[in-house]
Amino acid sequence: RGKGGIGADESGVRFDKSEGGVYETLSPTNKNITDANVVELKIRRAGEEYTAFWRQSGGGAWKEIAKFTGNFGNPVQIGLI
C-alpha cells in the first residue's frame, strides 16, 4: 500500500518482484487505487506460478493484483517491504 512510484502517482496497492538481481514493477499503484489506510494482502503459489491479491481490511472480495512465473527454488522467500 503506497503512493506514487514507478509508473504511477496514485494512492493504491503496488506489487514488485526482484529475481536474480533484476527488479521489476508488476503492478503500479494506479492499477489498484484505494484510499484505505489498511489493506490485507495474500500471495498464492501454484507450482512456479504466483498470484498476488488485496482487499480492504475487514473482508470483502479479494482483487487480483498480478500473476507471474518465477523459479525461486526451495525454500521460497517472499515477503513485504
C-alpha positions in Angstrom: 0.0 0.0 0.0 1.7 3.2 -1.1 1.5 6.4 -3.1 3.4 7.0 -6.3 6.4 5.1 -7.5 7.5 4.0 -10.9 4.7 4.4 -13.5 2.0 5.9 -11.3 1.3 8.7 -8.9 -2.0 7.5 -7.3 -2.6 6.1 -3.8 -3.0 2.3 -4.1 -1.6 -1.2 -3.8 1.7 -1.8 -5.7 3.4 -5.1 -6.5 7.0 -5.6 -7.5 9.4 -8.5 -7.7 13.1 -9.0 -7.6 14.5 -12.1 -9.2 18.1 -12.8 -10.0 19.1 -9.2 -9.2 16.5 -7.8 -11.6 13.8 -5.5 -10.0 10.5 -5.2 -11.8 7.2 -3.5 -11.2 4.4 -5.9 -11.9 1.5 -3.6 -11.0 1.9 0.1 -10.2 -0.4 1.9 -7.7 -2.7 3.2 -10.5 -3.8 -0.3 -11.3 -5.2 -0.9 -7.7 -6.3 2.5 -6.5 -7.5 2.8 -2.9 -7.5 5.5 -0.2 -7.9 2.8 2.6 -5.5 3.2 5.5 -5.3 -0.6 6.0 -5.4 -3.4 3.4 -5.0 -7.1 3.5 -2.5 -8.9 1.2 -2.1 -12.5 0.1 0.1 -14.4 -2.3 -0.9 -17.8 -3.7 1.6 -20.2 -5.1 0.7 -23.0 -7.6 3.9 -24.7 -8.7 6.1 -21.9 -10.1 3.1 -19.5 -10.6 2.5 -16.8 -8.1 -0.6 -14.6 -7.8 -0.9 -11.6 -5.5 -4.3 -10.4 -4.2 -5.5 -7.5 -2.0 -8.7 -6.3 -0.3 -9.7 -3.6 2.1 -9.3 -4.6 5.7 -12.4 -6.3 7.3 -13.3 -8.6 4.4 -14.8 -8.4 1.0 -13.8 -9.9 -2.3 -10.1 -10.5 -3.0 -8.9 -8.5 -6.0 -6.0 -9.9 -8.2 -3.0 -7.6 -8.3 -0.7 -9.5 -10.7 0.4 -13.0 -11.7 3.9 -14.1 -12.6 6.0 -17.2 -13.0 9.3 -17.4 -11.0 11.9 -20.1 -10.4 13.0 -19.2 -6.9 14.0 -22.7 -5.8 13.3 -24.0 -2.3 12.8 -22.7 0.2 10.9 -19.7 -1.4 11.4 -16.4 0.3 8.5 -14.0 -0.3 7.6 -11.0 1.9 6.6 -7.4 2.3 8.9 -4.4 2.1 
